[in-house]
């Protein structure tokens, strides 16, 4: 177990994010096991994942690949789920929160 009291720098968090990705644990489980503050871990994880994406290869068009799975046509009671690299998921998107989805897409561009 590790304490965050004396270890709060970039290297400390970069190491924990890498260890979490290799661990197979949920983010919450990893934080509990290592006695890390979950919201701090989330902040650093997002920071490092964003940095690695901006440093990595760029797509000329700005688009990303989407895999379409053939399923029956959606009905009003079905929910939409988005899955991102790093294990991030957005689920439960409906017509009622479509404005929020549009804002999220703008942020992710």
ChimeraX attribute file (.defattr): number of C-alpha atoms within 10 A of each C-alpha:
attribute: neighborCount
match mode: 1-to-1
recipient: residues
	/A:1	8
	/A:2	12
	/A:3	11
	/A:4	14
	/A:5	7
	/A:6	8
	/A:7	11
	/A:8	11
	/A:9	10
	/A:10	12
	/A:11	10
	/A:12	13
	/A:13	20
	/A:14	17
	/A:15	10
	/A:16	20
	/A:17	21
	/A:18	12
	/A:19	13
	/A:20	17
	/A:21	15
	/A:22	9
	/A:23	11
	/A:24	10
	/A:25	13
	/A:26	12
	/A:27	18
	/A:28	14
	/A:29	14
	/A:30	20
	/A:31	21
	/A:32	13
	/A:33	12
	/A:34	13
	/A:35	13
	/A:36	20
	/A:37	13
	/A:38	14
	/A:39	11
	/A:40	13
	/A:41	19
	/A:42	15
	/A:43	11
	/A:44	18
	/A:45	21
	/A:46	14
	/A:47	13
	/A:48	17
	/A:49	15
	/A:50	13
	/A:51	11
	/A:52	11
	/A:53	11
	/A:54	10
	/A:55	9
	/A:56	9
	/A:57	8
	/A:58	10
	/A:59	8
	/A:60	6
	/A:61	6
	/A:62	7
	/A:63	9
	/A:64	7
	/A:65	5
	/A:66	6
	/A:67	6
	/A:68	6
	/A:69	6
	/A:70	6
	/A:71	6
	/A:72	6
	/A:73	7
	/A:74	9
	/A:75	7
	/A:76	8
	/A:77	6
	/A:78	11
	/A:79	12
	/A:80	11
	/A:81	11
	/A:82	10
	/A:83	10
	/A:84	8
	/A:85	8
	/A:86	10
	/A:87	9
	/A:88	9
	/A:89	10
	/A:90	11
	/A:91	10
	/A:92	11
	/A:93	15
	/A:94	15
	/A:95	12
	/A:96	7
	/A:97	10
	/A:98	11
	/A:99	10
	/A:100	12
	/A:101	14
	/A:102	11
	/A:103	10
	/A:104	11
	/A:105	9
	/A:106	9
	/A:107	8
	/A:108	8
	/A:109	7
